[in-house]
Amino acid sequence: MLATDENSQQAAAVEEGSQIVHRATDARAACSGRSVCSADTACNVSMEMAERLADGESDSEQELNRMISNIGFGRYHRRVLALCGLGWTADNAWMQCTACILPRVQRHFGISNGRIGLLSSCMFLGLMCGALVWGPVSDRFGRLVPYRWTLVVSATFGLLASAAPSFPLLCVCLFGLGSGVGGNMPVDGAIFLEFVPREKRHLLTMLSVFFSAGSVLTSAVALALLPPFSCPDEGPCDVGKQNNGWRYLLVTVSLLTIAMVVLRNGWFRLYETPKFLLQNRGRSDVVVVLKKIATFNGAKAQAAPEDARSPLVPGDGGSNDGSGSEHSWLEWPESEEEESPAPARVGLAARLRAAVDVKAHIKLVRPLFAPGLRRTTSLVWAIWGIVAMGFTMFNVFLPKLLEATPGSSSQVSVYRDALIYAVSGVPGSLLGAWLVDTRLGRIYSMTIATAVSGLALIGFAFSTKAHIPALTIVASSVFGLTSTLMFAVIYAYTPEVFRPAVRGTACGTASAIGRVAGILAPLITGLLLELNSTIPLYVSVALLWAAAVCMFMLPIETRDIAA
């Protein structure tokens, strides 16, 4: 019963937020949507208010953003960036692992091109289920629940997959693995975004550096393990003795994931995010956490953290916003309404019932389609699905496509080229972190990157058909750079454009839609490969360009909006 009351209260709060978003629509239209006015002061003020309304910001949320900005960006935030980045590293490490082992698993179990796509599809099915579960769980029970458990689930099923005696059991294990990994990116991105001040939100794109690092890490291990411990390119092979490199790769990535679990849970204490606490508990809990963060950063508290209204004096790790506010550095205004008591604690059984409460989940999704957000939600979710389909059709089968290219037929050259492709994505993340705060902003940055990714695939298709290995490497490297830039901005934009009350649900659903596309993409690609190796490439080009059009149509530029 308590869980039901909690769900009703949260859904009511979210509904109220959707009405605020609706009232923001006319104000936003009056100031020309994306761009911030520069000549007309009145328009500047109206635009600022419109953006605040679009975010559904209450007075408390605005005050919280002020306090977070006053704390500044310090040691605590850098550690949060690193630890959340490990989640993104694990996500891409496992996806790249699936792509790397695919040809070796196909040889091991004698699977046809038309059926081998099931391996990746089961992985993506797990990723979808994980995103659908962990996102709403983070909105209702806190960000720390998925933060602590997603990688544990991933590592467990990764070890089980390494011992799978048959192809069906391997697919089942990869589904379980994906169900853990699926919660990393949407939840970890929300965690980082809800801790950092507005001026540092562009660093969310830096998480994509960790994402790229996951691909590089797995590709490097694959280059070391797969060629010497796999069946030779030609001649007979005892798969039970000579083709276990893919098992060694699964074990290695699982052990690396366990190391990430130890770091995320043992390096230092991560607190619940202030914005989740504000939405679900109360101001006193928020201020306690903010004081602990500020102290960790180097500030000195004048009173005990238990005193929710005690002032906090900035130290080396803090900064004053210079606004001339009369409020204490971390103090709610006296005019604020009386603080509501924190919700009663709910037992485990009630939490489990609430986790599968479909009606409560629907209530959390409904505000995302309020008049002021309907277009944004639809376009964002469409972008995630289309981009995932286009990208996966190329990425998952890259080793097989490289094997089909003359001059790159040996296993060593195939995994060397795959490593070059993975490394090329790292500068894309760094470039994305810079571009999002330029005049291009989020929308134009990802639009251009997506369009160029399509052009790179055309070059890749031409080079494979014309038998030009050097051009193949160049084209794949350009695609690696621009596609990583594209994902970096998409992953930053999505949590920014939705308000905290529905952020986990919105991001989790977007991720789940991308995973659905990931389920279908390997199956479709496997069938198309039996016809011609270049057909999937041109389908990917069409999908990426369609996604670029959707990006261009997005109505809200989040560069100057507080999250």
C-alpha positions in Angstrom: 0.0 0.0 0.0 2.8 2.4 0.8 4.4 1.6 -2.5 1.2 2.4 -4.3 0.8 5.8 -2.4 4.4 6.6 -3.3 3.8 5.8 -7.0 0.6 8.0 -7.0 2.5 10.9 -5.4 5.3 10.7 -7.8 3.0 10.4 -10.8 1.0 13.5 -9.6 4.2 15.5 -9.4 5.2 14.4 -12.8 1.7 15.4 -14.2 2.1 18.8 -12.6 5.5 19.1 -14.4 3.9 18.3 -17.7 1.4 21.1 -17.3 4.3 23.5 -16.7 5.9 22.3 -19.9 2.7 23.0 -21.7 2.6 26.6 -20.5 6.2 27.0 -21.7 5.4 26.3 -25.3 4.0 29.8 -26.2 6.8 31.5 -24.4 9.4 29.5 -26.3 7.8 30.1 -29.6 7.8 33.9 -29.0 11.6 33.9 -28.8 12.3 31.7 -31.8 12.9 28.3 -30.2 16.5 27.2 -30.4 18.7 30.3 -30.4 19.2 32.7 -27.5 18.3 36.2 -28.4 21.2 38.7 -28.3 19.7 42.1 -29.2 16.5 42.3 -27.3 16.8 42.2 -23.5 13.1 41.5 -23.0 13.4 38.5 -25.3 16.5 37.3 -23.4 14.5 37.3 -20.2 11.5 35.7 -21.8 13.7 33.0 -23.3 15.3 32.2 -20.0 12.0 31.8 -18.3 10.7 29.7 -21.2 13.7 27.4 -20.9 13.1 27.1 -17.1 9.5 26.3 -17.7 10.3 23.8 -20.3 12.6 22.0 -17.8 9.7 22.1 -15.4 11.8 23.9 -12.8 10.2 24.7 -9.5 11.6 27.4 -7.2 13.3 24.6 -5.2 14.9 23.2 -8.3 16.2 26.6 -9.2 17.6 27.0 -5.7 19.2 23.6 -5.9 20.9 24.5 -9.2 22.2 27.7 -7.6 23.7 25.7 -4.7 25.3 23.1 -7.0 26.9 25.9 -9.0 28.2 27.5 -5.8 29.9 24.3 -4.8 31.7 24.2 -8.1 33.4 21.3 -9.8 35.9 19.6 -7.6 37.4 16.3 -6.5 34.1 14.7 -5.9 32.8 15.4 -9.4 36.0 14.2 -11.0 35.6 10.9 -9.2 31.9 10.7 -10.2 33.0 11.3 -13.8 35.5 8.5 -13.6 33.2 6.0 -11.9 30.2 6.6 -14.1 32.7 6.4 -17.0 33.5 2.9 -16.0 29.9 1.9 -16.6 30.1 3.3 -20.1 33.4 1.5 -20.6 31.8 -1.8 -19.7 28.8 -1.1 -21.9 30.9 -0.7 -25.1 33.5 -3.3 -24.0 30.8 -6.0 -24.0 29.2 -4.9 -27.3 32.6 -4.9 -28.9 33.3 -8.3 -27.3 30.2 -9.7 -29.0 31.3 -8.4 -32.4 34.8 -9.8 -31.9 33.8 -13.3 -30.9 31.0 -13.6 -33.6 33.1 -15.1 -36.4 34.9 -17.4 -33.9 31.6 -18.6 -32.4 30.2 -19.1 -35.9 33.1 -21.5 -36.6 32.9 -23.2 -33.2 29.3 -24.2 -33.4 28.9 -24.3 -37.2 26.2 -21.5 -37.5 25.1 -20.1 -40.8 25.3 -16.4 -41.7 21.5 -16.2 -41.5 21.5 -17.4 -37.9 24.7 -16.1 -36.4 23.0 -12.7 -35.9 21.0 -14.3 -33.1 24.1 -14.0 -30.9 24.1 -10.2 -31.0 20.3 -10.1 -31.0 20.1 -11.9 -27.7 22.7 -9.5 -26.3 20.6 -6.5 -27.4 17.4 -8.1 -26.2 19.0 -8.2 -22.7 20.2 -4.6 -23.2 16.6 -3.6 -24.0 15.1 -5.3 -21.0 17.8 -3.9 -18.7 17.2 -0.4 -19.9 13.4 -0.8 -19.5 13.9 -2.1 -15.9 16.8 -0.1 -14.5 15.6 3.3 -15.8 12.3 3.4 -14.0 13.9 1.7 -11.0 16.3 4.6 -10.8 13.4 7.1 -10.9 11.5 5.4 -8.1 14.1 3.9 -5.8 17.2 6.0 -6.4 20.1 6.1 -8.8 22.4 4.1 -6.5 20.4 0.8 -6.9 21.3 0.2 -10.6 24.7 1.9 -10.1 25.7 -0.8 -7.6 24.2 -3.9 -9.3 24.3 -3.6 -13.1 27.9 -4.5 -13.5 27.6 -7.3 -11.0 24.9 -8.9 -13.1 27.1 -8.3 -16.3 30.2 -9.9 -14.8 28.3 -13.0 -13.5 26.7 -13.8 -16.9 29.9 -13.0 -18.7 31.6 -15.8 -16.8 28.7 -18.2 -17.4 28.9 -17.4 -21.1 32.5 -18.3 -21.3 31.6 -21.9 -20.3 28.5 -22.2 -22.5 28.6 -25.7 -24.1 26.1 -24.8 -26.9 25.1 -21.9 -29.1 21.6 -21.6 -27.5 23.0 -21.5 -24.0 25.5 -18.9 -25.1 22.7 -16.8 -26.4 20.8 -17.1 -23.1 23.9 -16.1 -21.1 24.4 -13.1 -23.4 20.8 -12.1 -22.8 21.5 -12.1 -19.0 24.7 -10.2 -19.5 22.9 -7.5 -21.6 20.2 -7.2 -18.9 22.9 -5.9 -16.6 24.8 -3.8 -19.0 21.6 -2.2 -20.3 21.2 0.0 -17.2 24.7 1.5 -17.2 24.5 4.3 -19.8 21.1 5.8 -19.0 21.5 5.7 -15.3 25.2 6.6 -15.1 24.6 9.5 -17.4 21.8 10.8 -15.2 23.9 10.4 -12.1 26.7 12.5 -13.5 24.4 15.2 -14.9 22.5 15.6 -11.6 25.7 16.2 -9.6 27.6 18.7 -11.8 26.9 22.5 -12.0 25.3 23.9 -15.2 28.6 25.4 -16.4 30.2 21.9 -16.5 27.4 19.9 -18.1 29.4 19.7 -21.3 31.6 17.2 -19.5 28.8 14.7 -19.9 30.1 14.2 -23.4 33.4 13.2 -21.9 31.8 10.0 -20.8 31.9 9.0 -24.4 35.7 8.9 -24.0 35.2 6.1 -21.6 32.7 4.5 -24.0 35.4 4.6 -26.8 37.9 3.2 -24.3 35.7 0.2 -23.8 35.9 -0.6 -27.5 39.6 0.0 -27.6 40.2 -2.2 -24.5 38.2 -5.2 -25.9 39.8 -4.8 -29.4 43.3 -4.9 -27.9 42.5 -8.0 -25.8 40.9 -9.6 -28.9 44.0 -9.0 -31.0 46.1 -10.6 -28.3 43.9 -13.6 -27.6 41.8 -14.5 -30.7 44.4 -15.1 -33.5 46.7 -17.5 -31.4 43.8 -19.4 -29.7 41.4 -19.7 -32.7 41.1 -22.1 -35.6 43.4 -21.3 -38.5 42.0 -19.6 -41.5 42.4 -22.7 -43.6 42.6 -26.4 -42.9 41.0 -28.7 -40.3 40.5 -27.7 -36.7 39.5 -29.3 -33.5 37.2 -26.6 -32.1 37.2 -28.0 -28.6 41.0 -27.6 -28.3 42.0 -25.0 -30.9 39.1 -22.5 -30.9 38.8 -21.3 -27.3 40.1 -17.8 -27.8 36.5 -16.4 -27.7 36.0 -18.1 -24.3 39.3 -16.5 -23.0 38.1 -13.1 -24.2 34.8 -13.5 -22.4 36.6 -14.4 -19.2 39.0 -11.5 -19.5 36.3 -8.9 -20.1 34.4 -10.4 -17.1 37.4 -10.0 -14.8 37.8 -6.4 -16.0 34.2 -5.8 -15.2 34.6 -7.2 -11.7 37.5 -4.8 -11.2 35.2 -2.0 -12.2 32.6 -3.2 -9.7 35.3 -3.1 -6.9 36.3 0.5 -7.9 32.7 1.8 -8.2 31.8 0.4 -4.8 35.1 0.6 -2.9 37.0 3.7 -4.1 34.9 6.2 -2.3 31.3 6.7 -1.2 28.9 7.9 -3.9 25.8 9.7 -2.5 22.3 9.7 -3.9 22.0 12.5 -6.4 20.6 15.8 -5.0 17.9 16.1 -7.7 16.5 12.7 -6.9 16.5 13.5 -3.2 14.7 16.8 -3.9 12.0 15.0 -5.9 11.5 12.1 -3.5 12.6 13.0 0.0 13.1 16.5 1.2 15.3 19.6 1.4 17.2 18.5 4.5 18.5 15.4 2.8 19.6 17.4 -0.2 21.5 19.9 1.9 23.2 17.2 3.9 24.5 15.6 0.7 25.6 18.9 -0.7 27.5 19.8 2.4 29.3 16.4 2.3 30.2 17.0 -1.4 31.4 20.5 -0.7 33.5 19.3 2.3 35.0 16.5 0.1 35.9 19.2 -2.5 37.7 21.2 0.2 35.0 23.5 1.7 34.6 23.9 5.5 31.2 23.6 7.1 30.3 26.0 10.0 27.8 23.7 11.5 27.1 20.0 11.6 25.7 18.5 8.4 22.6 17.4 10.2 21.5 21.1 10.4 19.7 21.6 7.1 19.9 25.4 7.3 23.5 25.8 8.5 25.7 28.0 6.3 28.7 26.6 4.5 31.8 28.7 3.9 33.5 28.1 0.6 37.0 26.8 0.7 39.5 25.8 -2.0 37.0 23.4 -3.5 34.1 25.8 -3.7 33.3 29.0 -5.4 30.9 31.9 -4.9 28.5 32.6 -7.7 29.0 36.3 -7.3 25.3 37.0 -7.6 25.1 39.1 -4.5 22.5 36.7 -3.0 21.8 37.2 0.7 21.2 33.5 1.2 23.8 31.4 3.0 26.0 29.6 0.5 24.0 26.4 1.1 20.7 27.5 2.6 17.2 27.4 1.3 15.4 30.8 1.3 13.2 31.5 4.4 10.3 32.1 2.0 10.3 28.5 0.9 7.3 26.4 1.8 7.5 24.1 4.8 9.4 21.0 4.0 7.3 17.9 3.5 8.3 14.9 5.4 10.4 12.2 3.7 8.3 9.3 2.4 8.0 6.3 4.7 10.4 3.5 4.0 9.0 0.7 1.9 9.7 -3.0 2.5 11.4 -5.2 0.0 8.2 -7.0 -0.9 6.4 -3.8 -1.6 9.3 -2.5 -3.7 9.2 -5.7 -5.8 5.5 -5.3 -6.4 6.0 -1.6 -7.3 8.8 -2.6 -9.7 6.3 -4.5 -11.8 3.4 -2.1 -11.4 2.6 -1.4 -15.1 0.1 1.3 -14.3 2.7 3.3 -12.3 5.2 3.0 -15.2 2.6 4.2 -17.6 1.9 7.2 -15.4 5.6 8.1 -15.5 5.7 7.9 -19.3 2.5 9.9 -19.9 4.0 13.3 -19.1 6.6 12.8 -21.8 3.9 13.2 -24.3 2.4 16.4 -22.9 1.9 19.1 -25.6 5.2 20.8 -24.8 7.3 17.7 -24.9 5.5 15.4 -27.4 7.6 16.4 -30.4 10.9 16.2 -28.5 10.1 12.8 -26.9 9.0 11.4 -30.3 12.1 12.7 -32.1 14.6 11.7 -29.4 13.2 8.1 -29.2 13.1 7.9 -33.0 16.7 9.0 -33.2 17.8 6.4 -30.7 16.1 3.6 -32.7 17.2 4.7 -36.2 20.8 5.4 -35.2 21.1 2.1 -33.3 19.8 0.2 -36.3 22.2 1.9 -38.8 25.2 1.8 -36.5 24.7 -1.8 -35.4 24.3 -3.1 -39.0 27.9 -2.0 -39.6 29.6 -2.3 -36.2 28.5 -5.8 -35.2 29.6 -7.4 -38.5 32.8 -5.3 -38.9 35.2 -8.3 -38.4 33.2 -10.3 -41.0 33.2 -7.4 -43.4 37.0 -7.0 -42.9 37.6 -10.7 -43.5 35.8 -10.3 -46.8 38.1 -7.5 -47.9 41.1 -8.7 -50.0 44.4 -7.9 -48.2 42.7 -8.2 -44.8 41.9 -11.9 -44.8 44.2 -13.0 -41.9 42.9 -12.9 -38.4 45.7 -10.7 -37.2 45.0 -8.1 -39.9 41.3 -8.2 -39.2 41.6 -7.6 -35.5 44.4 -5.0 -36.1 42.1 -3.1 -38.4 39.3 -3.4 -35.8 41.6 -2.0 -33.2 42.4 1.0 -35.4 38.7 1.6 -35.9 38.2 1.5 -32.2 41.0 3.9 -31.4 39.7 6.4 -34.0 36.7 6.9 -31.9 38.6 8.5 -29.0 39.2 11.9 -30.6 35.5 11.9 -31.6 34.5 12.0 -27.9 36.9 14.8 -27.2 35.8 16.8 -30.3 32.2 16.3 -29.2 32.9 17.7 -25.7 34.2 20.9 -27.4 31.6 21.3 -30.2 28.5 21.1 -28.0 29.4 24.4 -26.4 30.2 26.2 -29.6 27.7 28.0 -31.8 26.8 24.6 -33.3 25.4 23.5 -30.0 24.0 20.0 -29.4 21.6 19.8 -32.3 23.8 20.9 -35.2 26.8 19.0 -33.9 25.1 15.6 -33.9 23.3 16.4 -37.2 26.6 17.0 -39.0 28.4 14.1 -37.4 25.6 11.7 -38.4 25.5 12.9 -42.0 29.3 12.5 -42.3 29.1 9.0 -40.8 26.8 8.1 -43.7 29.3 9.4 -46.2 32.1 7.4 -44.5 30.1 4.2 -45.0 29.7 5.0 -48.7 33.5 5.2 -48.8 33.8 1.9 -47.0 31.4 0.2 -49.4 33.3 1.5 -52.4 36.7 0.5 -51.0 35.6 -3.1 -50.3 34.1 -3.4 -53.8 37.2 -1.8 -55.5 39.6 -3.9 -53.3 41.4 -0.9 -51.8 42.5 -1.9 -48.3 44.0 1.4 -47.4 40.8 3.3 -48.2 38.9 0.7 -46.2 40.9 1.6 -43.1 40.6 5.3 -43.7 36.8 5.1 -44.3 36.3 2.9 -41.2 38.4 5.3 -39.1 36.4 8.3 -40.3 33.2 6.5 -39.4 34.7 5.6 -36.0 35.4 9.2 -35.3 32.2 10.8 -36.5 29.9 8.0 -35.1 31.5 8.4 -31.7 31.0 12.1 -31.9 27.4 11.5 -32.8 26.8 9.2 -29.9 28.6 11.5 -27.5 26.2 14.3 -28.3 23.1 12.1 -28.3 24.0 10.7 -24.9 24.5 14.2 -23.5 21.4 15.7 -25.1 18.9 13.1 -24.0 19.2 13.4 -20.2 19.6 17.2 -20.5 16.3 17.7 -22.4 14.1 15.9 -19.8 13.5 17.1 -16.3 14.7 15.1 -13.3 11.3 13.6 -12.3 11.1 11.6 -15.6 14.8 11.6 -16.6 15.5 8.0 -15.8 12.3 6.8 -17.5 12.9 8.9 -20.6 16.5 7.9 -20.9 15.8 4.2 -20.1 13.0 4.1 -22.7 15.2 5.7 -25.3 17.9 3.2 -24.6 15.4 0.4 -24.7 14.2 1.5 -28.2 17.8 1.6 -29.3 18.2 -2.0 -28.0 15.2 -3.1 -29.9 16.8 -1.8 -33.1 20.0 -3.6 -32.0 18.0 -6.9 -31.7 16.7 -6.6 -35.3 19.8 -5.2 -36.9 22.0 -8.4 -36.7 19.2 -10.6 -37.9 18.5 -8.3 -40.9 22.2 -7.9 -41.6 22.8 -11.6 -41.6 20.1 -12.2 -44.2 21.4 -9.3 -46.3 24.9 -10.6 -46.2 23.8 -13.8 -47.8 22.8 -11.7 -50.8 25.6 -9.2 -51.0 28.1 -7.8 -48.5 27.5 -4.1 -49.5 23.7 -4.1 -49.2 23.8 -3.7 -45.3 26.2 -0.8 -45.7 23.9 1.2 -48.0 20.9 0.4 -45.7 23.0 1.9 -42.8 23.7 5.0 -44.9 20.0 5.6 -45.5 19.2 5.1 -41.8 21.9 7.4 -40.6 20.8 10.2 -43.0 17.2 9.7 -41.8 18.4 10.1 -38.2 20.2 13.3 -39.2 16.9 14.7 -40.5 15.2 13.9 -37.2 18.1 15.6 -35.3 17.7 18.7 -37.4 14.0 18.9 -36.5 14.5 18.8 -32.7 12.9 21.9 -31.2 14.9 22.4 -28.0 18.6 23.3 -27.9 19.9 22.4 -24.4 23.2 24.2 -24.5 22.1 27.0 -22.2 19.4 25.2 -20.2 20.0 24.1 -16.6 19.6 20.4 -16.1 
